[in-house]
Amino acid sequence: MGEDINTTRSLLYKLHKVDLVSSNKRKDMQKGWYIYYWSFKKERVKDIIRTLEISRLEKSKERLQKFNNTIYFCCDKLCVSVDFDQAAVLISGALSAG
């Protein structure tokens, strides 16, 4: 049971870090313990999804730009595609082995 509590606590802290949950802390006067009450911020979900989508789009744009600005070499069967630096290493390795 302790592992489940730690896993849950860890998840709640991660959600709190990205502002998907909020918490209130109250002290139990009888036991002296602090009790946390957690609330889910469903209004933040759209913002986070939007942020993730923008991030993915930017990464895709960067990859496309790199692809368009790089010369690639392929084997005869088109099973692998490498840029110039990788091709040079492969060729030098093949020439030194052969």
N, C-alpha and C positions, 0 to 999 in steps of 0.2 A: 504494500500500500504506500510506503514511503516514496518509492520510485515514481509512482503515479502522481503523487503530490508535487514532487520536484519537477517532473516533466510538465505538469500543468502550470506551475509557478513560472517556469522558464518560458513557456509559450505566452503566458499573460504578459510577462516583462517585454518580450519581443514585440507583441502587439501594441503595448503601451509606447514603446520606442518609436513606432511608426504612427502613433496617434490614432489607432483603431479602437482602443479601449481607454477608459478612464477609471480611476479608483478613488474610493474614499476609505479612510482608515479610522476605525473607532476602537476604543479600548473597552474590553469587557471588564467591568468593575469587579465582578465576582472572582474571575480567574486571573485577571491582570494581563491577559493576552490582548494583542491587537488583532482585530478582525478587519479584513479588507473586503469591500463590496465593489465588484467590478461591473462596469456598464459598457456595452458594445456601442460604438459610434457608427451606425450604419450609413449615416450621411457622408462619412469619409471614404467609403468604399469606391464610389465613382471617381473621386479625386485620385485615389491611389491607382486605380485601374488606368486612368488617363495618364498618369505619370509613368507607369510601366509601359504603356503603349508608345508614348513619346520616346522613351529610352530605347525601346526595341527598334523603333523607326530610325532613330539616329544611328544606332549601331548598324542597321541594314544599309543605310545611306553610305556610311563610312566603308563598309565592306564592298559595296558596289563601286564606289569611287576608287578604292584600291584595285579592284578587279579591272576596271576600265583603264587605269593608269599603269598597268603592269603587263609585261609580255610573259605569256605562259607557254610552256612546252609540254606536249603530250606524247605518250608512247603510241606505237602504231595501232594498238587496240583501243585507244582512248580510255584506258582504265585508270590512268593517273595523270594529274595536271600539276606541274610545278613551276615556280617562278625562276627567273634567270639564275639567281644565287643557288637555289636548290639544285637546278639542272647542272650547274658547273661543278658542284660537289659530287653529284652522282656520276658525271662523266669522268672527273679526275679519279674517283674511286674505281671506276670500271677500267680505266686505262692503266692504273697502277697494278690492278689485280691481274690483268690479262696479258 
